[in-house]
């Protein structure tokens, strides 16, 4: 380094980390949005096109599944899944190992979430609820894997 050059300041160094974090966040937004849009489309298919009453018995009380419920559940499930993906990929010995571990975990969680559909008030409602779980899970898993492989 010559006398006119200066070493990067700590603020400049953390700026790069912040830029990287923002880029990762931005790459996750389409996955999050895609899972919500897919869930809303599936909800509309079952309720509007097929006329199925999506409802579940929650301990003696029948709860109607409205589009707002679908949006909130998709946002929460997707956000938690993507955060766990970040954590596992970031902490693993290699990104490929972390992504593989996360994929297995996400698929198992998605399949376990299907247990929640057993309270559906009809077979059609159960199929509709199960398809909502599966479409959100598949969108998050496939989307997160695609964005992480592209890096």
C-alpha positions, 0 to 999 in steps of 0.5 A: 500500500502506498502512502496515498492509499488507505485501508478500508474502514470497518464501515466499508467492510460491513457495507459489503455484508449489508449489501450481501444480506440485502441481495439475499433478502431480495432473492427470497422475496419472489419465493415468498410472493410466489408461495402466497400467490400459489396458495391464493390461486389454489384457495380460489380454485377450491372455493370459487371454481369448485364450490368447496367449503374449506373448513376445519373442526378445531376442537368443537368449533368449525372454522372457515378458511378465508383467503386472509387465513391462507395469505397469513399462513403462507407468509408465516410458513414461507418466512420461517422456511426461508429463515431456516434455510438461511441458517442451515446453509450459513452454518453448514460446512458447505452450502450444498450440505446445508441446502440438502439438510434444509431440503430434507427438513422442509419436506418432512415439516411439510408432510407433517403439516398435513396432519393439521388437515385431518380436522377438515369437515369433508373429504373435499375440504381435506383435499383442498387444505392438503393441497394448500399445504403442499403448494406452499411447501413445494413453492418454498422448497423449489424456489429456495433451492433454485435461488441458492443454486444460482449463487 
